[in-house]
Amino acid sequence: MISKAQFDQEIEMIIKNAIREDVGDGDHSSLACIPESAIGKAKLLVKDEGILAGVEFAKKVFEYVDPTMQMEILLEDGTEVTHGDIAFYVSGKSQSILKAERLVLNAMQRMSAIATKTKHFVNLLEGTTTKVLDTRKTTPGIRALEKWAVKIGGGENHRFALYDMIMLKDNHIDFAGGITKAIEKTTAYLKENERDLKIIVEARDLEEIQEILKSEGVYRILIDNFTYEDTRKAVEMIGNKCLTESSGGINENTIRKYAECGVDYISSGALTHSVYNLDLSLKAV
């Protein structure tokens, strides 16, 4: 996993690039009709139901745009919200509030949607020991925000990117000439380059599970697109030799059944790639 410093850097870059993209050489709508000295106040109004996410991100955006702006936070990230709730007030220069408005709303609406879906999946697994993981199926450029939202919703983060964990999937295995060769080459690569990265290996059937178990150094086995019956068999075969993860088209109707097979983790790309934004608005007070 990436460090907190790396994560904070990702968030800072997201803010800088988003403001560059949206504001450019100036918010001319505001500059044209609102005096620079004008002071205003706005509220973040919830117009939907779900899990609130992105309040701390909004704070970072306001600080970046204008450090003199002040927030009064009423609802924290992770709070269950409903129509009519007010998450926070922000006050300061009216031009600054408007400059930050769209980035705050875009981010919070998507983050809240992801947190809401994640919380739903987490609730479906209540009473089991299985944990929900996200994937790299994220929106290019804002992965840090989406993975942050998964954490707010009660899920856990998988690897952040290609550089912080080894994940040998079907294409790696086929290009390398098989599972054993892929693992051997990976182990040698890590040793030669003095890299300490965890290794996850994908299995497509029970025979591949058996082959993976013959190698040392595998942190987790990805049990991909297995039936419930074969997943239970795979978990039994693996035992405590390494961790287990189920994936492959798992949805809210099937996630509980896979958890009951005894896997440690279930990963779902749907947490980030198939959500509908929560309806939020920033209104002048």
C-alpha positions in Angstrom: 0.0 0.0 0.0 1.1 3.6 -0.6 2.2 5.7 2.3 0.2 8.6 3.8 2.7 11.0 2.3 2.1 9.5 -1.2 -1.6 9.6 -0.7 -1.6 13.2 0.4 0.5 14.1 -2.6 -2.1 12.4 -4.9 -4.9 14.4 -3.3 -2.9 17.7 -3.7 -2.3 16.9 -7.4 -6.0 16.1 -7.9 -6.9 19.5 -6.5 -4.3 21.4 -8.5 -5.3 19.8 -11.8 -9.0 20.1 -11.2 -8.7 23.9 -10.4 -6.5 24.3 -13.5 -9.0 22.5 -15.6 -12.1 24.3 -14.2 -10.9 27.9 -13.5 -8.1 28.4 -16.1 -7.2 32.1 -16.1 -10.2 33.1 -14.0 -13.8 32.5 -13.1 -15.0 35.3 -15.3 -18.7 34.8 -14.4 -17.9 35.7 -10.8 -15.3 38.3 -11.7 -17.8 40.1 -13.9 -20.6 40.7 -11.4 -19.3 40.1 -7.8 -16.9 42.5 -6.2 -13.6 41.1 -4.9 -14.4 42.4 -1.4 -17.8 40.7 -1.2 -18.2 38.2 1.6 -20.7 35.4 1.5 -21.8 32.1 3.1 -23.0 28.9 1.6 -24.3 25.5 2.9 -23.8 22.0 1.6 -27.3 20.7 1.2 -28.1 17.0 1.0 -30.9 16.2 -1.5 -30.6 12.4 -1.3 -30.0 9.4 1.0 -26.8 7.6 1.6 -23.4 7.9 3.2 -21.7 11.3 3.2 -18.1 11.4 1.9 -15.7 14.1 0.9 -16.1 16.6 3.7 -12.4 16.5 4.5 -11.6 16.7 0.8 -13.8 19.8 0.6 -11.9 21.3 3.4 -8.6 20.8 1.5 -10.2 22.4 -1.6 -11.3 25.5 0.2 -7.9 25.8 1.9 -6.2 25.5 -1.5 -8.5 28.1 -3.2 -8.4 30.6 -0.4 -7.0 29.9 3.1 -9.1 32.6 4.6 -12.3 30.7 4.0 -13.9 29.1 7.1 -15.8 25.9 7.4 -18.4 25.0 10.1 -18.7 21.2 9.8 -22.0 19.7 11.0 -21.7 16.2 9.6 -18.5 14.2 9.3 -17.5 11.8 6.6 -19.2 8.4 7.0 -22.4 9.9 8.4 -25.7 8.4 7.1 -27.6 11.3 5.6 -31.0 12.0 4.2 -32.8 14.7 2.2 -32.6 18.1 3.8 -29.5 17.5 5.9 -26.8 20.2 6.0 -23.3 18.9 6.0 -21.4 22.1 6.5 -21.3 25.9 6.1 -18.5 27.7 4.3 -17.9 31.4 4.6 -15.4 33.9 3.1 -15.0 35.7 -0.2 -17.9 35.1 -2.5 -15.6 34.7 -5.5 -13.6 32.1 -3.6 -16.7 30.1 -2.7 -17.8 30.0 -6.3 -14.4 29.1 -7.6 -14.3 26.0 -5.3 -18.0 25.1 -5.7 -18.0 22.7 -8.7 -14.9 20.8 -7.6 -16.3 20.3 -4.1 -19.7 19.1 -5.5 -18.3 16.9 -8.2 -16.0 15.1 -5.8 -18.4 14.8 -2.9 -21.3 13.5 -5.0 -19.1 10.8 -6.5 -17.3 10.0 -3.2 -20.7 9.8 -1.4 -22.1 7.4 -4.0 -19.0 5.1 -3.7 -19.2 5.2 0.1 -22.9 4.4 0.0 -22.4 1.4 -2.2 -19.5 0.2 -0.2 -21.4 0.5 3.0 -24.2 -1.6 1.5 -21.8 -4.4 0.5 -20.2 -4.2 4.0 -23.6 -4.5 5.6 -24.4 -7.6 3.5 -21.4 -9.3 5.0 -22.3 -8.6 8.6 -21.6 -11.6 10.8 -18.9 -13.0 8.5 -15.1 -12.4 8.7 -14.9 -11.4 5.0 -13.7 -7.9 4.1 -14.7 -5.9 1.0 -12.0 -4.7 -1.3 -11.9 -2.1 -4.1 -10.0 -2.6 -7.4 -8.1 -0.5 -9.9 -11.3 0.0 -11.9 -11.4 3.7 -11.0 -11.8 7.0 -12.9 -8.5 8.0 -14.3 -6.9 10.9 -12.4 -9.1 10.7 -9.3 -8.3 7.2 -8.0 -7.2 8.5 -4.6 -10.6 10.1 -4.1 -12.5 7.0 -5.0 -10.3 4.7 -2.8 -10.7 7.2 0.0 -14.5 6.9 -0.4 -14.3 3.1 -0.1 -12.6 3.5 3.2 -15.2 5.9 4.4 -17.9 3.4 3.5 -16.2 0.7 5.6 -14.4 -1.2 2.9 -10.6 -1.7 2.5 -8.2 -0.7 -0.2 -6.6 -3.2 -2.6 -3.3 -2.2 -4.1 -3.3 1.5 -5.1 -1.6 1.0 -8.5 0.8 -1.1 -10.4 3.7 -0.1 -8.3 2.8 -1.0 -4.7 1.9 -4.7 -5.1 2.6 -7.6 -7.5 -0.6 -9.1 -9.0 -0.1 -11.9 -11.4 -3.3 -12.3 -13.4 -4.2 -14.5 -16.4 -2.3 -12.4 -19.0 0.9 -12.2 -16.9 0.8 -16.0 -16.3 0.1 -16.8 -20.0 2.8 -14.4 -21.3 5.3 -15.8 -18.7 4.7 -19.4 -19.7 2.7 -20.6 -16.8 2.0 -20.0 -13.1 5.2 -21.5 -11.7 7.4 -19.6 -14.1 5.6 -16.4 -13.4 6.1 -16.7 -9.7 9.7 -17.7 -10.0 10.5 -14.8 -12.3 8.7 -12.4 -10.0 10.5 -13.7 -6.9 13.8 -13.3 -8.7 12.9 -9.8 -10.0 12.0 -8.6 -6.5 15.3 -10.0 -5.1 17.4 -8.5 -7.8 15.8 -5.1 -7.5 15.6 -5.2 -3.7 11.8 -4.7 -3.7 9.6 -5.7 -0.8 6.2 -6.2 -2.5 3.5 -8.6 -1.7 2.6 -11.2 -4.4 -1.0 -12.0 -5.3 -1.6 -14.8 -7.9 -4.9 -15.3 -9.8 -6.2 -18.8 -10.2 -8.8 -19.8 -12.9 -9.5 -23.3 -11.6 -8.7 -25.8 -8.8 -5.7 -27.2 -10.7 -4.1 -23.7 -10.8 -4.8 -23.4 -7.0 -2.7 -26.6 -6.5 0.1 -25.3 -8.7 0.2 -22.0 -6.9 0.5 -23.7 -3.5 3.7 -25.5 -4.6 5.5 -22.1 -4.7 6.7 -20.1 -1.7 6.1 -16.4 -1.1 2.6 -16.0 -2.3 0.7 -13.5 -0.1 -2.8 -14.1 -1.4 -4.5 -16.2 -4.0 -7.2 -14.6 -6.2 -10.0 -17.1 -6.7 -11.4 -15.7 -9.9 -14.8 -16.5 -11.4 -15.2 -19.7 -9.3 -18.6 -21.3 -8.4 -19.6 -21.4 -4.8 -18.7 -25.1 -4.6 -15.3 -24.7 -6.1 -14.6 -21.6 -4.0 -15.3 -23.7 -0.8 -12.9 -26.4 -2.2 -10.3 -23.8 -2.9 -10.5 -22.3 0.6 -10.1 -25.7 2.1 -7.1 -26.5 -0.1 -5.4 -23.2 0.7 -6.0 -23.4 4.4 -3.7 -21.1 6.3 -0.9 -21.2 3.7 -1.9 -17.7 2.4 -4.9 -15.3 2.3 -7.8 -15.8 -0.1 -9.8 -13.4 -2.3 -12.8 -14.0 -4.4 -13.6 -11.8 -7.5 -15.3 -11.9 -10.8 -18.8 -10.5 -11.3 -19.7 -10.7 -7.7 -22.7 -8.5 -6.9 -25.1 -7.7 -4.0 -27.1 -10.9 -4.7 -24.1 -13.2 -4.6 -21.5 -11.5 -2.3 -22.9 -13.1 0.9 -22.8 -16.6 -0.5 -19.1 -16.1 -1.5 -18.3 -14.8 1.9 -19.9 -17.9 3.5 -17.4 -20.0 1.5 -14.8 -18.7 3.9 -12.7 -16.3 1.8 -10.8 -13.5 3.6 -11.6 -10.9 1.0 -14.1 -10.1 -1.8 -13.0 -7.5 -4.4 -15.5 -5.7 -6.5 -14.9 -3.2 -9.3 -18.6 -2.2 -9.0 -17.8 -0.2 -5.9 -16.2 2.5 -8.1 -17.2 1.9 -11.7 -21.0 1.4 -11.3 -22.4 4.1 -9.0 -24.9 7.0 -9.3 -23.8 10.3 -7.8 -25.6 11.4 -4.6 -27.5 14.6 -5.1 -25.8 17.5 -3.3 -25.8 21.2 -3.8 -23.9 24.2 -2.4 -26.4 27.0 -1.8 -25.9 30.6 -0.8 -27.2 31.4 2.7 
